[in-house]
Amino acid sequence: MLSLDKLYPQLSSAEKMGLLDDLNNIYGSLPQTSCERCGTCCTVPPPAYIVEYLNMFRYMKENLGDRIPEIVEKAIRFYFLELVDINLRCPFLGEDKLCMVYPARPLSCRGYGLSRSDSVFLSPRNEMEELARRYKEQHGITLPEEVVKFNLPECGSVKIIGEKKVSTDLLELAISYVARLESQLFPVDLVDKELTFVPYVTHLALTVISEGARIRRPRVMKEYLEKGSSDMLEGFVEKARAVQL
């Protein structure tokens, strides 16, 4: 993940190489859509490559200056509590249920609802169950059942303008094109193992918080489950407020 000292050099490099232009051309190859803007799909921020995060970060800096501190705070809270609080929503979802980075949203968001099956973008249930097992064994944390068993419903409200539902193959091809761009920034083996493919909210949070804070994530989760709040988390949020993006 990109720490703050590496973020701007990587962004500059991606711009000079034309990767963000190429990325937006890939986005433009997908059909245009409309929907009911219910915000349901924003319950679980989907994964994105770092090249997509760079594109989103540039948009955020150019268009959301006043709201960046608020977004960063929400991203940090989401990073620490996403596995213990079912009520969390994507930090980029505004009160009007509109995405604040919609023009720069990642491919996983763009593809949701386009195919007859959204499974290409969703984590299988057994992955969450395995994650819950590891947290129980390694940290003594029992993840809430409603989090472990949560399934984001397939979207029936997305309307494709002038076209029918697209094939899953087309979406997977688009993902492979983005992965190819990613491999120009990072070693291919990292990209192939999807080690740079995490929720874009996580990308933002890990830019701001320290390595020490990341290590304490299980302690924050345990504290939150026991008390309904976390003093440690509030301390991390307070420190993040002093960070200038």
C-alpha positions as CSV (number, residue, x, y, z in Angstrom):
1,M,0.0,0.0,0.0
2,L,1.1,3.6,-0.5
3,S,2.3,5.6,2.5
4,L,2.0,9.4,2.2
5,D,5.6,9.8,1.3
6,K,5.2,7.4,-1.7
7,L,1.8,8.5,-2.8
8,Y,2.7,11.7,-4.7
9,P,5.8,10.3,-6.5
10,Q,3.6,7.3,-7.7
11,L,0.9,9.6,-8.8
12,S,3.3,11.7,-10.8
13,S,4.8,8.6,-12.3
14,A,1.4,7.2,-13.3
15,E,0.5,10.5,-14.9
16,K,3.7,10.8,-16.9
17,M,3.3,7.2,-18.1
18,G,-0.2,8.0,-19.3
19,L,-1.6,5.2,-17.1
20,L,-4.5,7.3,-15.7
21,D,-5.6,8.2,-19.2
22,D,-5.4,4.6,-20.2
23,L,-7.4,3.7,-17.1
24,N,-10.2,6.2,-18.0
25,N,-10.3,4.8,-21.5
26,I,-11.0,1.3,-20.0
27,Y,-13.7,2.8,-17.9
28,G,-15.1,4.5,-21.0
29,S,-15.4,1.2,-22.8
30,L,-18.2,0.1,-20.4
31,P,-21.8,1.0,-21.2
32,Q,-23.4,4.0,-19.5
33,T,-25.9,3.3,-16.8
34,S,-28.5,4.9,-14.6
35,C,-30.0,3.6,-11.3
36,E,-32.3,4.4,-8.4
37,R,-29.4,5.7,-6.3
38,C,-30.4,3.7,-3.3
39,G,-26.8,3.4,-2.0
40,T,-27.2,-0.4,-1.4
41,C,-24.1,-1.2,-3.4
42,C,-22.1,1.2,-1.3
43,T,-22.5,-1.0,1.8
44,V,-19.3,-2.9,1.0
45,P,-16.7,-0.8,-0.8
46,P,-15.2,-3.1,-3.4
47,P,-11.6,-3.8,-4.2
48,A,-9.5,-1.6,-6.5
49,Y,-6.0,-1.6,-7.8
50,I,-3.6,1.1,-6.7
51,V,-3.6,2.7,-10.2
52,E,-7.4,3.2,-9.6
53,Y,-6.7,4.6,-6.2
54,L,-4.3,7.1,-7.7
55,N,-6.9,8.2,-10.1
56,M,-9.5,8.5,-7.4
57,F,-7.1,10.4,-5.1
58,R,-6.3,12.9,-7.9
59,Y,-10.0,13.5,-8.4
60,M,-10.5,13.9,-4.7
61,K,-7.7,16.5,-4.4
62,E,-9.0,18.5,-7.4
63,N,-12.7,18.5,-6.5
64,L,-13.3,17.7,-2.8
65,G,-10.8,19.8,-1.0
66,D,-13.0,21.0,1.8
67,R,-14.4,17.4,2.4
68,I,-11.1,15.6,2.4
69,P,-10.7,15.7,6.3
70,E,-14.2,14.3,6.7
71,I,-13.6,11.5,4.1
72,V,-10.3,10.5,5.6
73,E,-11.8,10.3,9.1
74,K,-14.6,8.1,7.8
75,A,-12.1,5.9,5.9
76,I,-10.0,5.3,9.0
77,R,-13.1,4.3,11.0
78,F,-14.2,2.0,8.2
79,Y,-10.7,0.4,8.0
80,F,-10.8,-0.5,11.7
81,L,-14.4,-1.4,12.2
82,E,-15.7,-2.8,8.9
83,L,-15.6,-6.4,10.3
84,V,-17.4,-5.5,13.5
85,D,-20.0,-2.9,12.6
86,I,-22.6,-3.9,10.0
87,N,-24.0,-0.4,9.8
88,L,-20.9,1.2,8.2
89,R,-21.2,2.6,4.7
90,C,-18.6,3.7,2.2
91,P,-17.0,7.0,3.3
92,F,-17.4,8.4,-0.2
93,L,-21.2,8.1,0.0
94,G,-22.7,11.5,0.7
95,E,-25.8,12.2,2.8
96,D,-27.7,12.5,-0.5
97,K,-26.7,8.8,-1.3
98,L,-24.6,10.0,-4.2
99,C,-21.0,8.9,-4.6
100,M,-18.6,11.9,-4.1
101,V,-16.0,10.4,-6.4
102,Y,-18.4,9.0,-9.0
103,P,-16.5,10.1,-12.1
104,A,-13.4,8.4,-10.7
105,R,-15.0,5.4,-9.1
106,P,-13.1,2.1,-9.6
107,L,-14.0,-0.7,-12.1
108,S,-15.6,-2.8,-9.4
109,C,-18.1,-0.1,-8.7
110,R,-18.7,0.5,-12.4
111,G,-19.3,-3.1,-13.1
112,Y,-21.8,-3.7,-10.3
113,G,-25.2,-4.4,-11.8
114,L,-23.9,-4.6,-15.4
115,S,-23.8,-8.4,-15.6
116,R,-26.4,-11.0,-14.9
117,S,-24.1,-12.1,-12.0
118,D,-22.2,-9.7,-9.8
119,S,-20.1,-12.5,-8.4
120,V,-17.1,-11.4,-10.3
121,F,-16.8,-8.5,-7.9
122,L,-18.0,-10.1,-4.6
123,S,-16.1,-12.2,-2.1
124,P,-17.5,-15.7,-1.7
125,R,-19.1,-16.4,1.6
126,N,-16.5,-19.0,2.5
127,E,-13.8,-16.3,2.4
128,M,-15.6,-14.4,5.2
129,E,-16.0,-17.6,7.2
130,E,-12.3,-18.3,6.9
131,L,-11.5,-14.8,7.9
132,A,-13.7,-15.1,10.9
133,R,-12.0,-18.4,11.9
134,R,-8.6,-16.8,11.7
135,Y,-9.7,-13.8,13.9
136,K,-11.1,-16.2,16.5
137,E,-7.9,-18.4,16.5
138,Q,-5.3,-15.6,16.3
139,H,-6.9,-12.8,18.2
140,G,-9.8,-14.3,20.3
141,I,-12.3,-12.1,18.4
142,T,-15.7,-13.4,17.4
143,L,-16.8,-11.5,14.4
144,P,-20.6,-10.6,14.4
145,E,-22.7,-13.2,12.6
146,E,-24.5,-10.6,10.6
147,V,-21.1,-9.4,9.2
148,V,-19.9,-12.9,8.4
149,K,-23.1,-13.9,6.7
150,F,-23.8,-10.7,4.9
151,N,-24.4,-11.0,1.2
152,L,-24.6,-7.9,-0.9
153,P,-27.7,-8.5,-3.1
154,E,-27.4,-8.6,-6.8
155,C,-28.6,-5.2,-8.2
156,G,-31.8,-5.2,-10.2
157,S,-32.2,-1.4,-10.5
158,V,-29.2,-0.6,-12.8
159,K,-30.4,0.4,-16.2
160,I,-28.0,0.1,-19.1
161,I,-28.5,2.9,-21.5
162,G,-29.1,1.6,-25.0
163,E,-27.8,-1.9,-24.3
164,K,-28.6,-5.2,-22.6
165,K,-26.8,-6.8,-19.7
166,V,-23.1,-7.3,-20.6
167,S,-21.3,-10.6,-20.3
168,T,-19.2,-11.5,-17.2
169,D,-16.4,-12.2,-19.7
170,L,-16.4,-8.5,-20.8
171,L,-16.0,-7.4,-17.2
172,E,-13.3,-9.9,-16.4
173,L,-11.5,-8.7,-19.6
174,A,-11.7,-5.1,-18.4
175,I,-10.3,-6.1,-15.0
176,S,-7.4,-7.8,-16.8
177,Y,-6.6,-4.6,-18.6
178,V,-6.5,-2.6,-15.4
179,A,-4.2,-5.3,-13.9
180,R,-1.9,-4.8,-16.9
181,L,-1.7,-1.1,-16.0
182,E,-1.0,-2.0,-12.4
183,S,1.9,-4.2,-13.5
184,Q,3.6,-1.2,-14.9
185,L,3.8,0.3,-11.4
186,F,4.4,-2.9,-9.3
187,P,6.0,-6.3,-9.8
188,V,3.9,-8.7,-11.8
189,D,3.9,-11.3,-9.0
190,L,2.4,-8.9,-6.6
191,V,-0.3,-8.0,-9.1
192,D,-1.0,-11.6,-10.0
193,K,-1.5,-12.5,-6.3
194,E,-3.9,-9.4,-6.0
195,L,-1.8,-8.0,-3.1
196,T,-2.4,-4.5,-4.4
197,F,-6.1,-5.2,-5.0
198,V,-7.9,-4.1,-1.8
199,P,-10.9,-1.9,-1.1
200,Y,-10.1,1.6,-2.2
201,V,-11.2,2.9,1.2
202,T,-8.5,0.8,2.7
203,H,-6.0,2.3,0.3
204,L,-6.9,5.8,1.6
205,A,-6.8,4.8,5.2
206,L,-3.4,3.1,4.9
207,T,-1.9,6.2,3.3
208,V,-2.7,8.2,6.4
209,I,-2.2,5.8,9.4
210,S,1.1,4.5,10.6
211,E,2.3,0.9,10.4
212,G,2.0,0.7,14.2
213,A,-1.7,1.7,14.0
214,R,-2.3,-1.0,11.4
215,I,-0.9,-3.7,13.8
216,R,-3.3,-2.6,16.5
217,R,-6.4,-3.1,14.3
218,P,-7.4,-6.3,16.2
219,R,-7.1,-4.5,19.5
220,V,-9.4,-1.7,18.2
221,M,-11.9,-4.3,17.0
222,K,-11.9,-6.1,20.3
223,E,-12.3,-2.9,22.3
224,Y,-15.2,-1.8,20.0
225,L,-17.0,-5.2,20.4
226,E,-16.6,-5.0,24.2
227,K,-17.6,-1.4,24.8
228,G,-19.3,-0.2,21.6
229,S,-16.5,2.4,21.2
230,S,-12.7,2.5,21.1
231,D,-10.5,5.1,22.8
232,M,-7.6,3.8,20.8
233,L,-9.4,4.4,17.5
234,E,-10.3,7.9,18.6
235,G,-6.6,8.5,19.2
236,F,-5.7,7.3,15.7
237,V,-8.4,9.6,14.2
238,E,-7.1,12.5,16.2
239,K,-3.5,12.0,14.9
240,A,-4.9,11.7,11.3
241,R,-6.5,15.1,11.5
242,A,-3.1,16.6,11.7
243,V,-2.0,14.9,8.4
244,Q,-2.0,17.2,5.3
245,L,-2.9,15.4,2.1
